[in-house]
Amino acid sequence: VRTFRSNGQWVRQTKRPSFGLSASPTFFGLIPGFFGYSRFRHAIQPTLSYSFAPRADVSDEFLAAVGISRQGYLGSLAQNALSLGLTQNIEGKVRSPRDTNPEGARKVKLLTLTFSSLNYDFERARKTGRAISGLTNQTFSYTARSELLPNVDLQVNYSLFEGNPDDCI
C-alpha cells in the first residue's frame, strides 16, 4: 500500500498460507404428498469447514500506513476457525393425471432456504479472553426462493453487533 500516512512510500506486507478442510453432506427425507403433489422431498445440506493459518508477522510500518495501531490488533494472530452453514430445499412432485409413468412427474422447488455461515475462531477467543469475540461474522443472513414465484428472492440480513466487533477488542 502507499498512503499519505507512509509519506507516499510503498509499504508491503508478506502473505501467509491458509489450510482448510470442508464437508458438505446432504440428507434427504421423503414425505407423502397432498394438494396435487404425489410426494415431497426435503433436503438438508449442512456445510462444516475448518481452517488454520499460522501466526503472521505484521510490521509497524504497514500498520501505520493503513491507520491501525498495534494495540488491540488481531490480524497477526494464528487462525483456528470453524464455519457452519446450512441450506434446506423442499421439492414437490407434480404428476399429470394423464401420465401413466410414476417416475415421469415434474419436480418443483417449493422452497429453498440458504443461511449464511457462522464463523468462529478459537484462537481469537482465547487471546481476547471473551468467548463472543471468537465469532468473526459481522452479519447473518438468509435467502428464500421458490419456483412458484420465479425471479423473486427474499433476503434478510441481521447485524450481529452494534458497530464493528474488531473495534471493541
PEHU-V934796 format. One record per helix or strand of 2 or more residues. SS is the DSSP state (hx for helix, st for strand). FROM is the first residue (numbers start at 1). TO is the last residue. If there is no record, write none. Layout:
BEGIN
ss=SS from=FROM to=TO
ss=SS from=FROM to=TO
END
This chain:
BEGIN
ss=hx from=4 to=6
ss=st from=18 to=23
ss=st from=27 to=32
ss=st from=37 to=53
ss=hx from=60 to=65
ss=st from=79 to=94
ss=st from=106 to=121
ss=hx from=122 to=128
ss=hx from=131 to=134
ss=st from=139 to=145
ss=hx from=147 to=149
ss=st from=153 to=159
ss=hx from=165 to=168
END
